[in-house]
Amino acid sequence: MTLHRAARTTVMVVAMAVLVLGAVYSLLPSATPAPSAAPSPDGAEITTVSEAVGLQEPTGQERTVSPIGSGAECSAAAPCSAASGLLQADPGDVVTLAAGSYPELTIEATATAASQEDPVIVRPAAGQTVDVAGLQVKAPGVRIEGLRVTDTLYVHPTATGATLRDLHVDGAGVFLRANGSRLLDSVIENGSSIDGVQIKDGSDILVQGNTIRSFDQLGGPLHADCIQLFDARDVVIRQNTIHDCDNASFIFSGGRGQGIDNVLIESNFVMGCRVQSEACRYGTAIDLRLEIARNVTVRNNTFATGSVRIGAIPGLVNDRNYFGFLSACDTPMTNSIVGTWNLGLCAAPDALGRDGNRQGVPAFVDQPTVDLHVPETQRPTTSVTPVPVTYPAGLGTALDFDGQPFSASTVGADEPGTAPATGQPSPIAPPPASPDTPSDTPLLPPTDAPSTDAPSTDAPSTDAPSTDAPSTDAPLTIEVDAETRPRTDTVVLTATIGGGTATAVTFSVPGASYRISSPGATLDGGRTWTLEVNTRRIPDGSYPVLAEAAPAVGEPVRSTPTLVSVGG
């Protein structure tokens, strides 16, 4: 039993429920353990992205610029313009931007061509805030740090070895076109009719440690993805938090037909639309179906919500992922956990129950805020009995979202119980608008049509509420029961409120939520709430359920996840 605290009133939520989503499958035994991969080329003790990619401090001169700078001295006492400071910079130098707002900055060239190993660094003065109305990077070997960018950031093909680090790109996207580009430790958010990160034409590209979120299509006809790839090769995308993009979190597109080759997607926290609205309508988690893409490895990711569309492309390795919702029943995968799938197409995905795959739902720390870590006490919810899988040569050993080694049985992006992330939290999404549900409503997952090339519309409903209630001095006690009515295929869900009354109660399961908001319909004015659920089409199994009570005053109070059995 877990104690929580409620605002101003003690609320006891008794949740009795059943989930709707596929059967529970037994773990397959493995005759031999999974083979060990070669040591990670980045090292096994990495704790920061900067260590992982070998960022070094500058060794040259400092040149200070300002929005109103002039002349050629470029000192703190007499700053020059940004263009002048950059044209004087040699490899190892720092171009320091004084506080203020700058117009669009185009970095055409430096005094001597720099490289990723010996860059020209562009960053704000210590402790200062710098806003730039867009960046065009054309010179090679430039490292840009610590800026807030409010319009498009474009890395041109000539800007080989460009590094973007600790940026806040707000209201626009990042376009990576140069070989050796790196996007690290940044927040890219709030764009409209534009991609968060678009990777095209380049090779040897790294996108690591970023938060990429909240891109809509309200501002024009172009669909908005968190990350879109086409005509690119040798790309690594790892340890990012990605969510709330109107069309897709990841999409592999055709481009000019040059193909996508040798891509690694690992240890990312991914969600679709936390709340479906005009700003986020589809929210596909990943769309990887075009055979123009090849040699793609998708491993140890947590795709908590949003449709997963992965086809049998050449050279695919799809291993050790958690998929909240599979859109296609023939998804090729190994050693993975599936929460739900498209029951309109099949009773169960082809690979479920074999090749190390099973059904289940992990217990995340706080899914609504995209904290998809898993507590040590919940390790069994992200464990499988693995079968051997062969990875591409030289791929190295995966590290989790926080840079920790994985155990042999862990699925998803987090090794349970290890250090929490220190990146950018995602604000809690508002609760979904759920209509009142009749008491005999069958509880079923989405039944979508077969996949097409159109944007996905079949993502399951938004997430279950957080398992943590607001903190006050009143404890929240949670007990669970389930009443099955014989010969009727019905289970009754009941929420009992103690210490006060509620104005509404929501029963939530992965893939659906049901809100009752008529206190007058209860027998005791808002203390006991019931909902009848038809289980006729629900496979036997044990499923987690949440309940949320809305008091007349104060914040909603939430139950902990509870496993309830159907059948058997």
Long-range contacts (C-beta under 8 A, 24 or more apart in sequence): 1-477, 1-478, 2-478, 2-560, 3-475, 3-476, 3-477, 4-468, 4-469, 4-475, 4-476, 4-478, 4-557, 4-558, 4-560, 5-469, 5-470, 5-471, 5-472, 5-473, 5-474, 5-475, 5-476, 6-469, 6-470, 6-472, 6-474, 6-476, 6-499, 6-551, 6-554, 6-555, 6-557, 7-470, 7-472, 7-551, 7-553, 7-554, 7-555, 7-557, 8-472, 8-474, 8-551, 8-553, 8-554, 9-474, 9-499, 9-500, 9-551, 9-553, 9-554, 10-474, 10-475, 10-476, 10-498, 10-499, 10-500, 11-474, 11-476, 11-497, 11-498, 11-499, 11-500, 11-502, 11-549, 11-551, 11-557, 12-476, 12-477, 12-478, 12-479, 12-496, 12-497, 12-498, 12-499, 13-476, 13-478, 13-495, 13-496, 13-497, 13-547, 13-548, 13-549, 13-557, 13-558, 13-559, 14-478, 14-479, 14-480, 14-481, 14-494, 14-495, 14-496, 14-547, 15-478, 15-480, 15-493, 15-494, 15-495, 15-507, 15-545, 15-546, 15-547, 15-559, 15-562, 16-480, 16-481, 16-482, 16-483, 16-491, 16-492, 16-493, 16-494, 16-545, 16-564, 17-482, 17-491, 17-493, 17-507, 17-509, 17-533, 17-543, 17-545, 17-547, 17-562, 17-564, 18-443, 18-482, 18-491, 18-493, 18-509, 18-533, 18-535, 18-538, 18-543, 18-545, 18-564, 18-566, 19-361, 19-443, 19-509, 19-510, 19-538, 19-541, 19-543, 19-544, 19-545, 19-564, 19-566, 20-340, 20-443, 20-444, 20-445, 20-509, 20-511, 20-512, 20-538, 20-543, 21-339, 21-340, 21-341, 21-359, 21-361, 21-445, 21-509, 21-510, 21-511, 21-543, 22-338, 22-340, 22-341, 22-343, 22-348, 22-352, 22-359, 22-445, 22-539, 22-541, 23-348, 23-359, 23-539, 23-540, 23-541, 24-358, 24-359, 24-360, 24-540, 24-541, 24-542, 25-348, 25-352, 25-353, 25-357, 25-358, 25-359, 26-353, 26-358, 27-356, 27-358, 27-384, 27-385, 28-353, 28-354, 28-355, 28-356, 28-357, 28-358, 28-385, 28-387, 29-385, 30-356, 30-385, 30-386, 30-387, 30-388, 32-388, 33-386, 33-388, 33-408, 34-335, 34-386, 34-387, 34-388, 34-389, 34-408, 35-388, 35-389, 35-390, 36-397, 37-391, 37-395, 37-396, 37-397, 37-398, 38-393, 38-394, 38-395, 38-396, 38-397, 39-396, 39-397, 40-396, 40-397, 40-398, 40-399, 41-394, 41-396, 42-396, 42-399, 44-397, 44-399, 44-405, 46-399, 46-403, 47-403, 48-403, 49-165, 49-184, 49-185, 49-208, 49-209, 49-239, 50-165, 50-184, 50-185, 52-208, 52-403, 53-163, 53-182, 53-184, 53-206, 53-208, 55-143, 55-163, 55-165, 58-92, 58-93, 58-94, 58-121, 59-92, 60-89, 60-90, 60-91, 60-92, 60-93, 60-94, 61-90, 61-92, 61-93, 61-94, 62-93, 62-94, 62-96, 63-88, 63-89, 63-93, 63-94, 63-95, 63-96, 64-96, 64-98, 64-125, 65-95, 65-96, 65-97, 65-98, 66-97, 66-98, 66-100, 67-98, 67-100, 67-101, 67-102, 67-103, 68-100, 69-98, 86-110, 86-120, 86-122, 86-139, 87-111, 89-114, 89-120, 90-114, 90-120, 91-115, 91-118, 91-119, 91-120, 91-141, 92-118, 92-119, 92-120, 93-120, 93-121, 94-120, 94-121, 94-122, 94-123, 95-120, 95-121, 95-122, 95-123, 96-123, 96-124, 96-125, 97-122, 97-123, 97-124, 97-125, 97-128, 97-130, 97-147, 98-125, 98-128, 98-130, 99-124, 99-125, 99-128, 99-129, 99-130, 100-130, 100-131, 101-130, 101-131, 101-132, 101-133, 102-130, 102-131, 102-132, 102-133, 103-132, 103-133, 104-132, 104-133, 104-134, 104-135, 104-136, 104-151, 105-132, 105-134, 105-135, 105-136, 106-135, 106-136, 106-138, 107-135, 107-136, 107-137, 107-138, 107-139, 107-142, 107-159, 108-138, 108-139, 109-138, 109-139, 110-139, 110-141, 110-142, 113-139, 113-140, 113-141, 114-139, 114-140, 114-141, 114-142, 114-161, 115-140, 115-141, 115-161, 116-141, 116-143, 116-160, 116-161, 116-162, 116-163, 116-180, 116-182, 117-161, 119-143, 119-161, 119-163, 121-145, 122-147, 123-147, 134-172, 137-162, 137-178, 140-178, 152-194, 155-181, 157-201, 157-202, 173-197, 173-198, 173-215, 174-198, 175-200, 176-200, 176-202, 176-205, 176-207, 177-201, 177-202, 178-202, 179-203, 179-204, 179-205, 180-204, 180-205, 181-205, 181-206, 182-206, 182-207, 182-208, 183-207, 183-208, 183-210, 184-208, 184-209, 184-210, 185-209, 185-210, 185-423, 186-210, 186-211, 187-211, 187-212, 187-424, 188-212, 188-213, 189-213, 189-214, 189-215, 190-214, 190-215, 191-215, 191-216, 191-224, 192-216, 192-217, 192-218, 192-219, 192-220, 192-224, 193-217, 193-218, 193-219, 193-220, 193-221, 193-222, 193-223, 193-224, 194-219, 194-222, 194-224, 195-224, 195-225, 195-226, 195-227, 195-228, 196-224, 196-225, 196-226, 196-227, 196-245, 197-226, 197-227, 197-228, 198-225, 198-227, 198-228, 198-229, 199-227, 199-228, 199-229, 199-230, 199-232, 199-235, 200-229, 200-230, 200-231, 200-232, 200-255, 201-231, 201-232, 202-232, 203-232, 203-233, 203-234, 203-235, 204-234, 205-232, 205-234, 205-235, 205-236, 206-235, 206-236, 207-235, 207-236, 207-237, 207-238, 207-240, 208-236, 208-237, 208-238, 208-239, 208-240, 209-239, 209-240, 209-423, 210-240, 210-241, 211-240, 211-241, 211-242, 211-423, 211-424, 211-426, 212-240, 212-241, 212-242, 212-245, 213-241, 213-242, 213-243, 213-244, 213-245, 213-426, 214-243, 214-244, 214-245, 214-279, 214-280, 215-244, 215-245, 215-246, 216-246, 216-278, 216-279, 216-280, 217-246, 217-247, 217-281, 218-278, 218-279, 223-247, 223-455, 225-249, 225-250, 225-251, 226-250, 227-251, 228-253, 229-253, 229-260, 229-263, 229-293, 230-254, 230-255, 230-256, 230-258, 230-260, 231-255, 231-256, 231-257, 231-258, 231-259, 231-260, 232-260, 232-263, 233-259, 233-260, 233-261, 233-262, 233-263, 234-261, 234-262, 234-263, 235-260, 235-262, 235-263, 235-264, 236-263, 236-264, 236-266, 237-263, 237-264, 237-265, 237-266, 237-268, 238-264, 238-265, 238-266, 238-267, 238-268, 239-266, 239-267, 239-268, 239-399, 239-401, 239-402, 239-403, 239-413, 240-268, 240-269, 241-268, 241-269, 241-370, 241-421, 241-423, 241-424, 241-426, 242-268, 242-269, 242-270, 242-271, 243-269, 243-270, 243-271, 243-272, 243-274, 243-370, 243-426, 244-271, 244-272, 244-273, 244-274, 244-280, 244-283, 244-426, 244-429, 245-280, 245-283, 246-273, 246-279, 246-280, 246-281, 246-282, 246-283, 247-282, 247-283, 247-284, 247-455, 247-456, 248-282, 248-283, 248-284, 248-285, 248-286, 248-287, 248-306, 248-455, 248-456, 249-283, 249-284, 249-285, 249-286, 249-303, 249-306, 250-285, 250-286, 250-287, 250-288, 251-284, 251-286, 251-287, 252-287, 252-288, 252-289, 252-290, 252-292, 252-293, 252-296, 253-290, 254-290, 254-292, 257-292, 259-292, 259-293, 259-294, 260-292, 260-293, 260-294, 260-296, 261-293, 261-294, 261-295, 262-295, 262-296, 262-392, 263-293, 263-295, 263-296, 263-297, 264-296, 264-297, 264-299, 264-395, 265-296, 265-297, 265-298, 265-299, 265-301, 266-297, 266-298, 266-299, 266-300, 266-301, 266-398, 266-413, 267-300, 267-301, 267-398, 267-399, 267-400, 267-401, 267-413, 268-301, 268-302, 268-401, 268-413, 269-302, 269-304, 269-370, 269-372, 269-401, 269-413, 269-414, 270-301, 270-302, 270-303, 270-304, 270-306, 271-303, 271-304, 271-305, 271-306, 271-367, 271-370, 271-372, 271-463, 272-305, 272-306, 272-307, 272-459, 273-305, 273-306, 273-459, 273-462, 274-305, 274-368, 274-370, 274-429, 274-462, 274-463, 275-429, 275-430, 275-431, 275-432, 275-462, 276-432, 276-459, 276-461, 276-462, 281-455, 281-457, 282-307, 282-455, 282-456, 282-457, 282-459, 283-307, 283-456, 283-459, 284-308, 284-309, 284-327, 284-455, 284-456, 284-459, 285-323, 285-324, 285-325, 285-459, 286-310, 287-456, 288-313, 288-316, 289-313, 289-451, 295-392, 297-391, 297-392, 297-395, 299-391, 299-398, 300-398, 300-400, 300-406, 300-410, 300-411, 300-412, 300-413, 301-412, 301-413, 302-362, 302-372, 302-412, 302-413, 302-414, 304-364, 304-367, 304-370, 304-372, 304-463, 305-459, 305-460, 305-462, 305-463, 306-456, 306-459, 307-448, 307-456, 307-458, 307-459, 309-451, 309-456, 315-392, 317-389, 317-390, 317-391, 317-392, 319-389, 319-391, 320-384, 320-386, 320-398, 320-406, 320-410, 320-411, 320-412, 321-411, 321-412, 322-362, 322-382, 322-411, 322-412, 324-460, 324-510, 324-511, 325-445, 325-446, 325-459, 325-460, 325-511, 327-448, 327-451, 327-456, 327-458, 328-450, 328-451, 333-357, 334-387, 334-389, 335-384, 335-386, 335-387, 335-389, 335-411, 336-384, 336-411, 337-362, 337-382, 337-384, 337-411, 337-412, 339-510, 339-511, 340-445, 340-460, 340-510, 340-511, 341-445, 342-445, 342-446, 342-447, 342-448, 342-458, 343-444, 343-445, 343-446, 343-447, 343-537, 344-446, 344-447, 344-448, 344-449, 345-448, 345-450, 347-539, 355-387, 356-384, 356-385, 356-386, 356-387, 357-384, 358-384, 359-541, 361-510, 361-543, 361-544, 362-411, 362-412, 363-467, 363-544, 363-561, 365-420, 366-466, 366-467, 366-468, 367-463, 367-464, 367-466, 368-428, 368-429, 368-463, 368-465, 368-466, 369-425, 369-426, 369-427, 369-428, 369-466, 370-425, 370-426, 371-420, 371-421, 371-425, 372-401, 372-412, 372-413, 372-414, 373-401, 373-414, 373-416, 373-420, 373-421, 374-412, 374-414, 374-416, 374-417, 375-416, 375-417, 376-416, 376-417, 378-416, 379-410, 379-416, 379-417, 382-410, 382-411, 382-412, 382-414, 382-416, 383-409, 383-410, 383-411, 384-409, 384-411, 385-409, 428-466, 429-462, 429-463, 431-465, 431-506, 431-548, 431-556, 432-461, 432-462, 432-513, 434-506, 434-513, 434-514, 434-515, 435-515, 436-515, 436-516, 436-517, 436-518, 437-514, 437-515, 437-516, 437-531, 439-530, 439-531, 439-532, 440-532, 440-534, 441-514, 441-531, 441-533, 441-534, 442-533, 442-534, 442-536, 442-537, 443-509, 443-512, 443-514, 443-533, 443-534, 443-535, 443-538, 444-512, 444-537, 444-538, 445-511, 445-512, 446-511, 460-510, 460-511, 460-512, 461-511, 461-512, 461-513, 462-513, 463-508, 463-510, 464-508, 464-509, 464-510, 464-513, 464-546, 464-561, 465-506, 465-508, 465-513, 465-546, 465-548, 465-556, 465-558, 466-558, 467-546, 467-558, 467-559, 467-560, 467-561, 468-558, 469-555, 469-556, 469-557, 469-558, 470-554, 470-555, 470-557, 474-499, 476-557, 476-559, 478-559, 478-560, 478-562, 480-562, 480-564, 482-564, 482-565, 489-534, 489-535, 489-536, 490-532, 490-533, 490-534, 490-535, 491-532, 491-533, 491-535, 491-564, 491-566, 492-530, 492-531, 492-532, 492-533, 493-530, 493-531, 493-532, 493-533, 493-545, 493-547, 494-528, 494-529, 494-530, 494-531, 495-528, 495-529, 495-530, 495-547, 495-549, 496-527, 496-528, 496-529, 497-526, 497-527, 497-528, 497-529, 497-549, 498-527, 500-551, 500-552, 501-525, 501-526, 501-527, 501-551, 501-552, 502-526, 502-527, 502-529, 502-549, 502-550, 502-551, 502-552, 503-550, 503-551, 503-552, 504-549, 504-550, 505-529, 505-547, 505-548, 505-549, 505-550, 506-547, 506-548, 506-550, 507-531, 507-545, 507-546, 507-547, 508-545, 508-546, 508-547, 508-548, 509-543, 509-544, 509-545, 509-546, 510-544, 517-550, 535-566, 535-567, 538-566, 538-567, 539-566, 539-567, 540-565, 540-566, 540-567, 540-568, 541-565, 541-566, 541-567, 541-568, 542-566
